């Protein structure tokens, strides 16, 4: 279950001015909020009651009643968990923060990731003779993870940063293209999506931005959470990377279950060839 306080902290700058007042009041006074009505919160935050109700609905599907129930379970949380890194953090604090933030990212990804989208993506992969995987920066690690997983079950996957090679490879083949882009706005990824579209090649995109330029060119959008890295200091792709890898895992397991017996046999063969030749 997602953390309300964590969500409010990370979405603070995206709220309207009046919504931000409500969010900041809840962050500063979570215990008081639990006992207050929408009218009382609006009076303290100096906004309308409608704004309070609207914000509550935006961050909690059960509205203000649900928000207060979740807050009651969170009031003992250390608010330093909401910052990615602080110069005073010791290693134990960092471990606690990472556990909290990664758990939140996975929980939020489960909320926004469509089951139908994952199943449809697995179907596209199943039908494709060749798959091309592309990601830039940290997303390239995810593309590599996708490649090593699906090759084990006999799916030919080409993973490269050479966009020209991918574009040429998609000509006259029964291909599919996987793009991993946290923002969904990388120019290279967009050019690949355009090339795939012109060739009639289905595009699967893993992103946290379903309304992004690349997503709009995609056949299937697999949405993940990125709220843990929206603060002023983004040291690196951390929770977003974990969320992307989680999506790849779900896609992989979904694909395996489609033809379980044959995939299980192939996995056993993959393990055997590695064991006999490289594990000695």
N, C-alpha and C positions, 0 to 999 in steps of 0.2 A: 504494500500500500504506500502511495506516495506521501511524502512529508509536506504538510501545508506550509509550515514555516520556511522550509527550504525552497519550495516553489515560489512563495511570495518574495523571498530574498532575491532569487535569481531572475524573476520577472519584473522586478520593481521598476526598472527604467523603461519597460515596454508599456506600462500602464498609462492611462490618461492622468492629467494632473490631479483630478479629484479622486480617481481610483488609487493613485499613489498615496494619498493622504490616508485612505482607509487601510491600505496594505501596511503602511508604516505604523499606524496605530496598533494593528493586530500584532505586528512583529515586536513592538515595544511593550505591549500590554496583553500578552496572550492569556494570562490567568483572568484578567478582568473581562476580556472578550467573551470567555466561556459563559459568564453570568449575565451578559448584556443582550438586549434586544437590538434589532436593526435601528430603531429610533434612537436608542441610547448611544450606540456606536456612531451614528451619523452626527449626533450632537457633539460628541467628544472630538470627532475627526473634522467637524465643521464642513460637512457635505450633506447631500440629501440621503434619505433612507433608501431611495431607489438605487443610488450609487453603491451603497453597502450590499444590497441584495444582488446587484449585477456583478460586482467583484466576487462575491462568495460563489455565485453560480459559475463564474469563469474558472475558478481554481478548484471547485469541488462540485461534482455532478449532483450531489444532494443538497446544494445550496447552503444557506447559513446554518441550518440545524446540523447538517453533516459536517460542515467546517468546524463547528464548536465541539462536536464529538471527537473529531480527529485531534483538535487542539488539546483536548483534555488528556490525550495520550502522549502529547509531545511537550508539555510545559516543563518537564524535567530535563529536556535536552540541553546540552551545552551549546550556546549560540555560536561558539567559535567553530563548530562543525560546518557552519555555512560558508566560511571563507576557505578558498582552495589551499592557500599556504600563508603562513605568518612567520616572521623572523624569530619569534619566541617558541615556535613548535619544536618539541623534542620528537624522537622517533616514535614513541608510543602514541603521541597525539596524532602524528601523521598517519599511523596505521589505523587508528580509530576513524579519522576523517575519511580515509580512502575506503574503508569498509562501508561507512555510512553513504558516501557519495556514489559509489558503484552500485550498492543495493538500490539506492533511489533511482539511478539511471536505468537499471534493469526493470524495476517496477514500472517506471514511467513508459519505457519502451513497450512493455506488455499492454499498456493502456492505449497507445497510439498506433501500434502495429496491427494491421488488418490480417486476420486469419485467412480470408479469401485471397488476399494479395500474395501471401506466402505460398499458398497452395497453387495459385495460378503461375507464380514464378517457377515453382518446382515442375509444373507441367511444361512450361516453355523449355526449361533445361533438359527435361526428359526427351523432348522431340528434336532438339538441336543436335546436329552432328559435330559442330564445333562451337566452342564458347570462348569469347574474349573477355578478359577481366581487366579493368583499368581503375586505378586510383592514384592520386597525386599526394606526395608528402606521407603523412601517417596513414592515409587511406590506401596507399600502396601496400602496406603491411596486411591490410584486410584482403586486398585482391590476391596477395600471395597465399594467405590462409585459405581463401576460397579455392585457389588452384590446387594446393596440396591435398585438400580434402576430397575434391571431386575426381581428381586423377585416380585416387585409390579405388573408386567405384567405376572406373573405366570411361569417364567422360573426358574427352580431349579439351583441355583448357589452356589457352595461351594467355599469359600474363606478362605484359611489357609496358614500359613507359613510352615506347615508340608508337605514337598515334597514327603515323602514316602506315606503319606495318599492319596495325589493326584494321584501318580503313580498307587497305588493299585486300587483306585476308577475308573480309566480309563479302567480297564480290563473288557472285556465282557459287555460293556455298549455303548450305542450310545452317545458318549461324544464329547465335544469340549474343547480345552484348550486355555485360554487367558493368555498371559505373558506380563507383563508391565516391561520394562527394558530400562531406558534412554540410557545406553551405549550399550545394546544388548550383553554384554559380561559376565554377572554374571554367575558364575559356576553353581549355583543352577538352574537358569533358563535354562541354556544349557542342564543340565542333564534331566530336565523335558521335554524339547523339543525333546531330543533323545528318551526318554521313550515313548512319545506320537507318535513319528514317527514309532517306532517299533511296536506299537499297531494299527497303521493306524488311529490314532486320529488327526483330523485337528487342526493346531496350528495358532492362531491369535496373532500377536505380535505388541504391541504399543512401538515404539522406535524412537529415532532421528537418528539411525544408520542403514540404510537399507542394508549395506554391512557387518554387524556384524555377529558373529558366530550364535547367536540365530536367527537372521533374515534369514540366509541361511537355517535354518531347518524349517522355517515357511511356512504354506500354504498361509497365507495372512499377508502382512506387512502394518501396519498403521503408516505412518511416521509423526512425529511432529518436530517442530523447537526447537532448544536448543541454539541458538546463543547468547542469553542474559546471559549465564552462562559460557562462554568460557574464561573469563578473568583470571588473576593470582589469584584473591581472590574469591573463590566460597563459600559463607557463608552457603548456604543451597540450596536445590531444591526449587526454587521459580517460575521463569517463565517456566521452564520445567514442573513443577507440574501443572501449569495453562494450559499449552498446552496439557498435557496428559488428564486432566479432560475435556477439550474441545473436544478432540477426542472421549472420552467415551460418552459425550452428543450427538455428531453427530451420533454415532453408535446407541445410544438408540432411538433417534428420527427417524432414518432411519428404525429401527426395528418396531417401533410403527406404522409407515405409511404402512408397508407391510400388516398388518391385523388391520386396524384402528378401525373398529367397535368393534371387540372382545377385543382389547387392551384397548379401551376407557371404555368399560364395566368393565373390570378387574380393571382398575385404580379407577373407581367410587366405586367399591366394596372394594378396599383396603382403600380408604379414609373413607368409611363408617365404616368399622370395627375398624379403629383407633379412629375415632371420637366418636363412641358409647362406647368404652371401655377405652380409655386413655386420652381423651381431656376434661374430666369433672372435 
